[in-house]
Amino acid sequence: MNEVYVLGVGRTAYGRFPDLTVGALAGEALARCLADSGCELSAVDGVFFANATQGALEGQHLVRGQAALRDAGVEGVPVVNVENACASGATALHLAATAVRAGEMDVALAIGAEKMYGADEERLTAAFHGGLDVARWQEGLKALREAAGADEVPPGRRSVFMDIYAALAADHRRRHPSCTPRELAAVTAKNRRHGALNPLAARREELTADEVLAAREVAAPLTVPMCAPIGDGAAAALVCSPAVARRLGARRAVRLRASVVVSGTGRTLDEPERAITRRAAALAYERAGLGPDDLSLAEVHDATAVGEVLQAEALGLVPPGEGGPAAARGETALGGRLPVNTSGGLESNGHPVGATGIGQIHELVTQLRGEAGARQVPGARIGLAENGGGFLGFEEAAAAVLVLEAGRRS
């Protein structure tokens, strides 16, 4: 099997862009990616296009990638449409890398784009429910609350996933009382400090932990800043074989040491050793020949602050129960032992669902090249990205973990 390199990355700003279409956003990310890689579009052998909500929001089903990328000049090559909830972007990159590893393609493009602001509220609600078992989501949420020992949250205008994260927060607090709402606020304050250094982030204002706690409650213990906003945006990554990397710029190419995508199981909350992210991480570490202690930084799926806590613990970045306290001590901040979400995470960037996983790779590649400016992790060599999506039973329906290694620097 061939090695795989990330030759180029490109990303739009994330935020609210009423005048831009999915295609316009995707086209901007593609142009930035090609310019970054030094590769011509004509060299791309295939495209893997990630989008999760355009079908529900705009009625664009079946040929989303072909429609979105036609104006950017993508035609003739295979375009594979990828929909895997919030893990769509990382799944698209995994498939692109798999095609290169297998020798089917020398150059493959993974691109994710989403436009969520301005959508009809009823359709947006339906889109989020599509990440659950739509026939039994209420029954499933009730079972999760009961298993977690969580109270029912009063009705309000919010994604159903905020109710899910509130229940997961209650379960985590039951197991680890040291992770209080203040520790969750420390996670968010840390990510807002990082996001203030990222010109592409949607939320760039710093907040203290006290300000995070004082904000409007969404679903206890989660306040507004602890929850990632929806977003419009796109991100792209070009992966290639070693021969192409050598020809076009091996010094800036970043090696993809491992990419893993798994699905959830019917585990209970009392079986954390079977957690989806833990299983995906074990496979990724094995394939990469590395472990958590080898990492320089990580980007994890913090759709809420408790999401970062849960994922950091499942990935082995911190011991069980230490996700929140470690953030409060500064261990996961820039300058700390292992910086997590140097981009600002989803809490600062926003969450344009199909773009998110590839946007995480954009941050890691930028860091591993030493090009992250004020948020640079000194000497960054190994980066990990975790991107999860959907929810069935007591865990995510899909999870992806990718491990990247810096190339030689001039």
C-alpha positions as CSV (number, residue, x, y, z in Angstrom):
1,M,0.0,0.0,0.0
2,N,1.3,3.5,-0.9
3,E,2.1,6.1,1.7
4,V,-0.2,9.2,1.5
5,Y,0.8,12.8,1.8
6,V,-1.4,15.9,2.3
7,L,0.1,18.2,-0.4
8,G,-2.2,21.2,0.1
9,V,-5.0,22.6,2.2
10,G,-7.5,25.5,1.8
11,R,-10.2,26.9,3.9
12,T,-12.7,29.7,3.9
13,A,-13.6,31.7,6.9
14,Y,-16.5,30.2,8.8
15,G,-19.5,32.3,9.7
16,R,-22.7,33.7,8.3
17,F,-22.5,34.5,4.5
18,P,-26.0,35.1,3.1
19,D,-24.8,35.9,-0.4
20,L,-22.7,32.8,-0.9
21,T,-23.9,29.4,-2.1
22,V,-22.5,26.0,-1.3
23,G,-20.9,26.1,-4.7
24,A,-19.3,29.5,-4.1
25,L,-17.9,28.4,-0.7
26,A,-16.6,25.1,-2.1
27,G,-15.0,27.0,-5.1
28,E,-13.1,29.3,-2.8
29,A,-11.8,26.5,-0.6
30,L,-10.7,24.6,-3.8
31,A,-8.9,27.6,-5.2
32,R,-7.0,28.1,-2.0
33,C,-6.1,24.4,-1.8
34,L,-4.8,24.3,-5.3
35,A,-2.7,27.4,-4.8
36,D,-1.3,26.0,-1.6
37,S,-0.4,22.7,-3.2
38,G,1.1,24.1,-6.4
39,C,-1.0,21.5,-8.2
40,E,-3.2,22.1,-11.2
41,L,-6.9,21.0,-11.2
42,S,-6.2,18.9,-14.3
43,A,-3.9,16.7,-12.1
44,V,-6.7,15.7,-9.8
45,D,-7.8,12.1,-10.4
46,G,-11.0,12.2,-8.3
47,V,-13.0,14.2,-5.8
48,F,-14.7,13.2,-2.5
49,F,-17.3,15.8,-1.6
50,A,-18.6,16.1,1.9
51,N,-21.9,17.7,2.7
52,A,-24.5,16.7,5.3
53,T,-27.5,19.1,5.2
54,Q,-28.0,20.6,1.7
55,G,-30.5,17.9,0.8
56,A,-32.6,18.7,3.8
57,L,-32.2,22.4,3.6
58,E,-32.2,23.1,-0.1
59,G,-33.5,19.9,-1.7
60,Q,-30.2,19.3,-3.5
61,H,-29.8,15.5,-3.3
62,L,-28.0,12.9,-5.2
63,V,-25.4,15.0,-7.1
64,R,-24.4,17.6,-4.6
65,G,-20.7,17.5,-5.4
66,Q,-21.1,17.6,-9.1
67,A,-23.5,20.5,-8.8
68,A,-21.4,22.5,-6.3
69,L,-18.1,22.1,-8.2
70,R,-19.1,22.4,-11.8
71,D,-18.6,26.2,-11.9
72,A,-15.1,25.6,-10.4
73,G,-14.1,23.5,-13.4
74,V,-14.5,20.1,-11.8
75,E,-15.9,17.7,-14.5
76,G,-15.0,14.5,-16.1
77,V,-13.3,12.9,-13.1
78,P,-15.2,10.8,-10.5
79,V,-17.0,12.7,-7.8
80,V,-18.1,10.7,-4.8
81,N,-20.7,12.3,-2.5
82,V,-20.1,11.7,1.2
83,E,-22.7,12.1,3.8
84,N,-21.7,10.8,7.3
85,A,-23.2,13.4,9.7
86,C,-20.7,15.7,11.4
87,A,-17.9,13.2,10.4
88,S,-18.6,13.8,6.7
89,G,-15.4,15.8,6.1
90,A,-13.0,13.4,7.8
91,T,-14.7,10.5,6.1
92,A,-14.2,12.1,2.7
93,L,-10.5,12.6,3.4
94,H,-10.2,9.0,4.6
95,L,-11.8,7.8,1.3
96,A,-9.5,10.1,-0.7
97,A,-6.5,8.7,1.1
98,T,-7.7,5.1,0.7
99,A,-7.9,5.7,-3.1
100,V,-4.3,6.9,-3.1
101,R,-3.1,4.1,-0.9
102,A,-4.7,1.5,-3.2
103,G,-3.0,3.0,-6.2
104,E,-6.3,3.9,-7.8
105,M,-5.5,7.6,-7.8
106,D,-2.2,9.6,-7.6
107,V,-3.9,12.8,-6.6
108,A,-7.3,12.9,-4.8
109,L,-9.2,15.9,-3.5
110,A,-11.4,15.9,-0.3
111,I,-13.6,18.9,0.0
112,G,-16.4,19.7,2.4
113,A,-18.9,22.6,2.2
114,E,-22.0,23.6,4.1
115,K,-24.4,26.5,4.2
116,M,-26.7,26.5,7.2
117,Y,-27.6,30.1,8.1
118,G,-30.7,31.4,6.6
119,A,-32.4,28.0,6.3
120,D,-36.0,27.5,7.2
121,E,-36.1,26.7,10.9
122,E,-38.3,23.6,10.5
123,R,-36.0,22.2,7.8
124,L,-32.9,22.9,10.0
125,T,-34.5,21.1,12.9
126,A,-35.2,18.1,10.6
127,A,-31.7,18.2,9.3
128,F,-30.3,17.8,12.9
129,H,-32.8,15.0,13.7
130,G,-31.5,13.3,10.6
131,G,-28.3,12.6,12.6
132,L,-30.4,10.3,14.9
133,D,-32.8,7.4,14.3
134,V,-35.7,9.6,13.2
135,A,-38.3,6.9,14.0
136,R,-37.1,6.6,17.6
137,W,-35.2,9.8,18.6
138,Q,-37.4,10.8,21.5
139,E,-37.3,7.3,22.9
140,G,-33.5,7.3,22.5
141,L,-33.1,10.6,24.2
142,K,-35.2,9.5,27.1
143,A,-33.1,6.3,27.5
144,L,-29.9,8.3,27.4
145,R,-31.2,10.7,30.1
146,E,-32.3,7.9,32.3
147,A,-29.0,6.0,31.9
148,A,-27.0,9.2,32.6
149,G,-29.1,10.3,35.6
150,A,-29.8,13.6,33.8
151,D,-32.8,15.8,34.3
152,E,-35.1,16.6,31.4
153,V,-34.2,20.0,29.9
154,P,-37.0,22.6,29.5
155,P,-38.2,23.1,25.9
156,G,-36.3,25.8,23.9
157,R,-34.9,26.8,20.6
158,R,-31.8,24.6,20.2
159,S,-30.5,21.6,18.4
160,V,-31.4,18.2,19.8
161,F,-27.7,17.5,20.1
162,M,-27.4,20.1,22.9
163,D,-29.9,17.9,24.9
164,I,-27.7,14.9,24.1
165,Y,-24.5,16.7,25.3
166,A,-26.3,17.9,28.4
167,A,-27.1,14.3,29.3
168,L,-23.5,13.2,28.5
169,A,-22.2,16.0,30.8
170,A,-24.4,14.7,33.6
171,D,-23.1,11.2,33.1
172,H,-19.5,12.5,33.1
173,R,-20.1,14.5,36.3
174,R,-21.6,11.5,37.9
175,R,-18.4,9.5,37.2
176,H,-16.0,12.3,37.7
177,P,-17.3,15.0,40.2
178,S,-14.1,17.0,39.8
179,C,-15.2,18.1,36.3
180,T,-17.6,20.9,37.4
181,P,-19.3,23.5,35.2
182,R,-16.3,25.8,35.9
183,E,-13.9,23.3,34.4
184,L,-16.2,23.2,31.3
185,A,-16.1,26.9,31.2
186,A,-12.2,26.7,31.3
187,V,-12.3,24.6,28.2
188,T,-14.4,27.2,26.4
189,A,-12.3,30.1,27.6
190,K,-9.1,28.3,26.4
191,N,-10.7,27.7,23.0
192,R,-11.8,31.3,22.8
193,R,-8.2,32.5,23.5
194,H,-7.0,30.2,20.6
195,G,-9.8,31.4,18.3
196,A,-8.9,35.0,18.9
197,L,-5.6,34.2,17.1
198,N,-7.3,32.5,14.1
199,P,-8.4,35.0,11.4
200,L,-10.7,32.4,9.9
201,A,-12.7,31.7,13.1
202,A,-16.3,32.9,13.5
203,R,-16.0,33.8,17.1
204,R,-12.8,35.8,17.8
205,E,-13.6,37.5,21.1
206,E,-11.9,36.2,24.2
207,L,-14.0,35.3,27.2
208,T,-13.1,34.5,30.8
209,A,-14.5,31.4,32.5
210,D,-16.7,33.7,34.6
211,E,-18.1,35.2,31.5
212,V,-18.8,31.8,30.0
213,L,-20.6,30.7,33.1
214,A,-22.7,33.9,33.2
215,A,-23.9,33.6,29.7
216,R,-27.4,32.4,28.8
217,E,-28.0,28.7,29.5
218,V,-28.8,26.5,26.6
219,A,-29.2,23.1,28.3
220,A,-27.7,22.8,31.8
221,P,-24.8,22.9,32.4
222,L,-24.1,24.2,28.9
223,T,-24.2,28.0,28.2
224,V,-24.2,29.6,24.8
225,P,-20.4,30.0,24.5
226,M,-19.9,26.3,25.4
227,C,-21.9,25.3,22.3
228,A,-20.5,25.5,18.8
229,P,-22.6,27.7,16.5
230,I,-23.8,26.4,13.1
231,G,-21.9,27.9,10.2
232,D,-21.4,28.5,6.5
233,G,-18.0,27.5,5.1
234,A,-15.8,25.1,3.2
235,A,-12.4,23.4,3.5
236,A,-10.4,21.2,1.1
237,A,-7.3,19.0,1.3
238,L,-5.3,17.5,-1.6
239,V,-3.7,14.1,-0.9
240,C,-1.2,12.4,-3.1
241,S,1.3,9.6,-3.6
242,P,4.9,9.9,-2.5
243,A,6.0,10.4,-6.2
244,V,3.7,13.3,-6.6
245,A,4.8,14.8,-3.3
246,R,8.4,14.6,-4.3
247,R,7.7,16.2,-7.7
248,L,5.5,19.1,-6.4
249,G,7.0,20.0,-3.0
250,A,7.9,17.3,-0.5
251,R,9.2,19.9,2.0
252,R,5.7,21.2,2.6
253,A,3.9,17.9,2.2
254,V,2.6,16.4,5.5
255,R,2.5,12.6,5.8
256,L,-0.9,11.0,6.7
257,R,0.3,8.3,9.1
258,A,-3.2,6.9,9.7
259,S,-6.8,7.4,9.0
260,V,-9.6,5.4,10.6
261,V,-13.4,5.6,10.4
262,V,-15.6,3.4,12.6
263,S,-19.3,3.3,13.6
264,G,-20.9,3.1,17.0
265,T,-22.0,0.0,18.8
266,G,-24.8,-0.9,21.2
267,R,-22.6,-0.4,24.2
268,T,-23.9,1.0,27.5
269,L,-22.7,4.1,29.4
270,D,-21.1,1.7,31.9
271,E,-18.7,0.4,29.2
272,P,-16.4,3.3,28.5
273,E,-13.7,0.9,27.3
274,R,-15.9,0.2,24.2
275,A,-16.5,3.9,23.4
276,I,-16.4,4.7,19.7
277,T,-13.6,7.2,19.9
278,R,-11.5,4.9,22.1
279,R,-11.8,2.2,19.5
280,A,-11.0,4.5,16.6
281,A,-8.0,5.9,18.4
282,A,-6.6,2.5,19.2
283,L,-6.7,1.5,15.5
284,A,-5.2,4.8,14.5
285,Y,-2.4,4.6,17.0
286,E,-1.6,1.0,15.9
287,R,-1.5,1.9,12.2
288,A,0.6,5.0,12.8
289,G,3.0,3.2,15.1
290,L,2.5,6.0,17.7
291,G,0.7,6.7,20.9
292,P,-0.8,9.7,22.7
293,D,2.6,10.6,24.2
294,D,4.0,11.2,20.7
295,L,1.5,13.9,19.9
296,S,2.4,17.6,19.6
297,L,-1.2,18.8,19.3
298,A,-4.7,17.6,18.6
299,E,-7.9,19.0,17.1
300,V,-11.0,17.3,18.6
301,H,-14.7,17.6,17.9
302,D,-15.9,20.1,20.5
303,A,-19.5,20.6,19.4
304,T,-19.8,21.6,23.1
305,A,-17.2,22.0,25.8
306,V,-18.1,18.6,27.3
307,G,-17.4,17.2,23.8
308,E,-13.8,18.2,24.1
309,V,-13.6,16.7,27.6
310,L,-15.0,13.4,26.5
311,Q,-12.9,13.1,23.3
312,A,-9.7,14.2,25.0
313,E,-10.1,11.5,27.6
314,A,-11.2,8.8,25.1
315,L,-8.1,9.6,22.9
316,G,-5.8,9.1,25.8
317,L,-4.7,12.8,25.8
318,V,-5.5,13.1,29.5
319,P,-6.5,10.5,32.1
320,P,-10.3,9.8,32.7
321,G,-11.9,12.6,34.5
322,E,-9.1,15.0,33.7
323,G,-10.4,16.7,30.5
324,G,-11.9,19.7,32.3
325,P,-9.3,20.0,35.1
326,A,-6.4,19.8,32.6
327,A,-7.9,22.7,30.7
328,A,-8.3,24.7,33.9
329,R,-4.6,24.0,34.7
330,G,-3.5,25.2,31.3
331,E,-2.2,21.8,30.1
332,T,-4.3,21.8,26.9
333,A,-3.7,25.5,26.0
334,L,-1.0,26.9,23.8
335,G,2.2,26.7,25.8
336,G,0.8,23.8,27.8
337,R,1.8,20.1,27.8
338,L,-0.4,19.1,24.8
339,P,-2.4,21.9,23.1
340,V,-5.9,20.9,22.1
341,N,-7.9,22.8,19.5
342,T,-5.3,25.5,18.6
343,S,-7.7,26.6,15.9
344,G,-10.2,27.6,18.5
345,G,-12.2,24.4,18.0
346,L,-15.8,24.3,16.8
347,E,-16.7,26.5,19.7
348,S,-14.8,29.4,18.1
349,N,-14.8,28.4,14.5
350,G,-18.4,27.4,14.2
351,H,-19.6,24.1,12.7
352,P,-20.3,24.0,9.0
353,V,-20.9,20.3,9.3
354,G,-19.4,18.9,6.0
355,A,-16.4,21.2,6.2
356,T,-15.5,20.6,9.9
357,G,-13.4,17.5,9.6
358,I,-11.3,18.8,6.8
359,G,-11.0,22.2,8.5
360,Q,-9.3,20.3,11.4
361,I,-6.8,19.0,8.9
362,H,-6.2,22.5,7.6
363,E,-5.2,23.5,11.1
364,L,-2.9,20.5,11.7
365,V,-1.1,20.9,8.4
366,T,-0.6,24.6,9.0
367,Q,0.9,23.8,12.4
368,L,3.1,20.9,11.2
369,R,4.5,23.2,8.5
370,G,5.3,25.8,11.2
371,E,3.0,28.4,9.5
372,A,0.4,29.0,12.3
373,G,1.8,32.4,13.3
374,A,0.7,33.6,16.8
375,R,-0.9,30.2,17.6
376,Q,2.0,28.1,16.5
377,V,3.0,25.1,18.6
378,P,6.8,25.2,18.7
379,G,8.4,22.2,17.0
380,A,5.1,20.5,16.2
381,R,5.8,17.1,14.6
382,I,2.7,14.9,15.1
383,G,-0.9,16.0,15.1
384,L,-4.2,14.1,15.6
385,A,-7.7,15.0,14.5
386,E,-10.9,13.5,15.8
387,N,-14.2,14.1,14.0
388,G,-17.4,12.5,15.2
389,G,-21.0,12.6,13.9
390,G,-24.6,11.6,14.5
391,F,-25.8,9.7,17.6
392,L,-27.3,6.3,18.1
393,G,-27.9,4.6,21.4
394,F,-25.3,6.0,23.9
395,E,-22.6,7.3,21.5
396,E,-21.8,8.8,18.1
397,A,-22.9,7.0,15.0
398,A,-19.6,7.6,13.3
399,A,-16.1,8.7,14.3
400,A,-12.9,9.3,12.5
401,V,-9.3,9.7,13.8
402,L,-6.4,10.8,11.6
403,V,-2.7,11.1,12.5
404,L,-0.4,13.4,10.6
405,E,3.4,13.8,10.7
406,A,5.4,16.9,9.6
407,G,7.6,16.6,6.6
408,R,11.2,17.9,6.3
409,R,11.5,21.6,6.8
410,S,13.9,23.8,4.8
